[in-house]
Amino acid sequence: MNLPPTPALSRFVQRCATVTGDNITVNKGDAQMVSKEYQQLLEYTVALQAQLIEERKAQEIEIVAPQW
């Protein structure tokens, strides 16, 4: 399972991190691409969680994660 590419989301994050003013303007096309990539990233995360749960059930593995 490969992480989906997110170039528009990466560009948006870069713009947000480097903006010098109080506002940022994003055109409709860019906003739609960021939204699409974000949804793909969420789908990937949910699928990965489901896969980990199945592996855990099948093999009795322990998943160690940081406590946030």
C-alpha positions in Angstrom: 0.0 0.0 0.0 1.7 3.2 -1.2 1.1 6.6 0.1 -0.8 8.6 -2.5 1.0 11.6 -4.0 -0.1 15.0 -2.8 1.7 17.7 -4.7 -1.1 20.3 -4.5 -1.5 19.7 -0.8 2.3 20.1 -0.4 2.3 23.3 -2.3 -0.6 24.6 -0.2 1.3 23.8 3.0 4.4 25.5 1.7 2.4 28.6 0.8 0.8 28.7 4.3 4.1 28.2 6.0 5.8 31.0 4.1 3.0 33.6 3.8 3.9 37.0 5.2 0.5 38.6 5.4 -2.7 37.8 7.4 -4.5 36.3 4.4 -3.8 33.8 1.7 -5.8 33.5 -1.6 -6.3 30.2 -3.2 -8.0 29.9 -6.6 -10.9 27.4 -7.1 -8.8 24.9 -9.1 -6.1 24.7 -6.4 -8.7 24.5 -3.6 -10.4 21.6 -5.4 -7.1 19.7 -5.9 -6.1 20.2 -2.2 -9.6 18.9 -1.2 -9.3 15.9 -3.5 -5.8 15.0 -2.2 -6.9 15.5 1.4 -9.8 13.1 0.9 -7.4 10.5 -0.8 -5.0 10.9 2.2 -7.9 10.2 4.6 -9.0 7.1 2.6 -5.4 5.9 2.7 -5.3 6.4 6.4 -8.5 4.5 7.0 -7.5 1.6 4.8 -4.1 1.4 6.5 -5.8 1.3 9.9 -8.1 -1.5 8.8 -5.1 -3.4 7.5 -3.3 -3.0 10.8 -6.3 -4.2 12.7 -6.6 -7.3 10.5 -2.9 -8.0 11.0 -3.2 -7.6 14.7 -6.2 -10.0 14.9 -4.5 -12.6 12.6 -1.1 -12.6 14.2 -1.6 -11.3 17.7 0.9 -8.5 17.1 1.3 -5.6 19.4 1.2 -2.1 17.9 3.4 0.3 19.8 2.6 4.0 19.2 3.4 7.2 21.0 1.0 8.4 23.7 -0.3 11.8 22.6 
